[in-house]
Amino acid sequence: MSVTSRDVARLAGVSQPTVSRALRGDGRIAEATRARIEQAAAELGYVLSEPGRSLSTRSTKQIAMVADFENPLYPALVGPLHDRFAEHGYRMVLLAERGDDKVTYSRLLNRSVDAAVLTTTLLDSSLSQLLIDRRLPFVELNRRSGLPGVNSLTADNAGGAASCAQLLISLGHRRIGAIFGPAHTSTGRDREGGFRAVLGEAGLAVSDDHTSRGGFAYEDGVRGFTQIMSASTPPTAIFCANDMVAVGALNQALSMGIEVPGDVSIIGFDDLEIASWPCFRVTTVRVDLASMARAAAEALVSLLQGKRVIDAAPYPTELVLRRTHASVTP
């Protein structure tokens, strides 16, 4: 027997009309109620029937952005994406990604949107593969899955990290540490690879006791900095996976009485707004997030129009010199 909206309503503890309105994106439904209904629908395997859509195109004129909104990088992409999609007559809906999120998957796979922008993609992403199998158009922004034939727009993460290594070497640093990002993300992998490659060319390496690996959050910077600076001979410089990690490291340095850049240089990545705040002024790598977002929107609209889109080359990065780096003192 097929699952109906009444089954979903019973499980979620709401009325059947409320289920229909929630799954069609009615803004009058409270978020807590919508989440409960979507969870119930996912558990039961319910797929919304949408007779109100155009029978010829099945178009909703909605595009989903899947992101981790706890990370300050992703809200910076929302405005440029929203504006460019609006110019083409599409409305953007936001879906929070929390790991293997069945509710997010359900909302994408039940065709309540025409297409998706994936910004939290993992290498060999299960979500990207699911969308390929369901033939839902999508682009990957900021990260890439590495799956063949997928359109991805990313920064030159390896090149940006390489420029950080070159800077530190030119300043005389030889004991260099790093708080790397997760290896199962293209950003984490490529930044680590680019950084290590330049050090290797100079006959240097990041030793195990000067290495920490985690996510891209403030707490990862705190933990990583504490671990690395507790080594018997601490490094004179630390490369961080992103700006939030760098800010965490900076605050932990303050609490430990370690001067930056007097005792240790710290470099971030992305050039988020927080990196330029006067209390931080982080030396970092600038990524043109707005341009990447606009290009991703144009690529996705082209896919929806049936046009072939060529995977773009990585976007160039720029080293931004502020106050958290210095030459090695004798």
Helices and strands as residue ranges (DSSP letters): H 5-12, H 16-23, H 31-44, E 62-67, H 75-87, E 91-96, H 102-109, E 115-118, H 126-134, E 138-141, E 152-153, H 157-170, E 176-180, H 186-201, G 208-210, E 211-213, H 218-229, E 237-240, H 243-255, E 265-267, G 273-276, E 284-287, H 289-304, E 317-320
